[in-house]
Amino acid sequence: MKAYVFPGQGAQFTGMGKDLYENSPLAKELFEKANEILGFRITDIMFEGTADELKETKVTQPAVFLHSVILAKTLGIQPDMVAGHSLGEFSALVVNGVLSFEDGLKLVSQRALAMQKACEVTPSTMAAVLNLDDKVVEDICASIDGVVVPANYNCPGQLVISGELKAVEIACEKMKEAGAKRALILPVGGAFHSPMMEPAREELAAAIEATIFASPICPVYQNVTASAVTDPLQIKSNLIAQLTGAVKWTQSVNQMITDGATSFTEVGPGKVLVGLVNKINKEVETISA
């Protein structure tokens, strides 16, 4: 069975999507529709912008989403199952028919702006912890006075924590003492996938509730449950919970393999997810679309 996986924020690069725009009439049409919906020419920034311009919150998330979804549409993908890492879950839901292209883009744009606002409320950050057992990371986070939680279970030995700046800094020191190879503060704008995103979750929840979710053509393995979901109401509920919940990527990939996935194709910019899947299970086939 074929699984299609979709990357999140951080996969962007200058020039992303330009080949699609120039060589596919369908891609060009969709990119131009996106420019209209967003109210600015995101294609100009994607194709010619600087790294700093691509890092702007209102640009990054829609840009990665557009590259993934438009690439999937030009390839005529018919997946057996889908999953997306954080933001990538929105791409997955368009590709498996739950969300329309227009609604997906609008929600991603609203998500980006809501997250930016939440980041400005309290000094917060994320940190990557390498070569430490998940349970040890979880226990250390739970022992600290302040908000710090496991946020991204990326692959065995790579877990990202998220929370208040001071709490994350203290956690990093304790992780190193416990034997972590590295515990490194990441250059991000805030504490994604933590309780610090509650204002953004509330704002996005209203937009998600007002959006039509159709029945999917195949199961989506959602970040917060790491299990196959096909009920539109459950998909909606999990998507709302995602902003403050952990990205259970390792668990999702393992469950997809248990459920029959033999091939994982990453659809979108970069090859981050292919690398993670290979670290989770070396036996499955991985492809970068």
Secondary structure, DSSP 4 states (H G I P E B T S, - for coil): -EEEEE--TT---TTTTHHHHHH-HHHHHHHHHHHHHHTS-HHHHHHH--HHHHTSHHHHHHHHHHHHHHHHHHHT---SEEEESTTHHHHHHHHTTSS-HHHHHHHHHHHHHHHHHHHTTS-EEEEEEES--HHHHHHHHHHSSS-EEEEEEEETTEEEEEEEHHHHHHHHHHHHHTT-SEEEE---SS-TTSGGGHHHHHHHHHHHHTS--PPPSS-EE-TTT-SEE--HHHHHHHHHHTTTS-B-HHHHHHHHHHTT--EEEE-SSSSHHHHHHHHH-TTSEEEE-
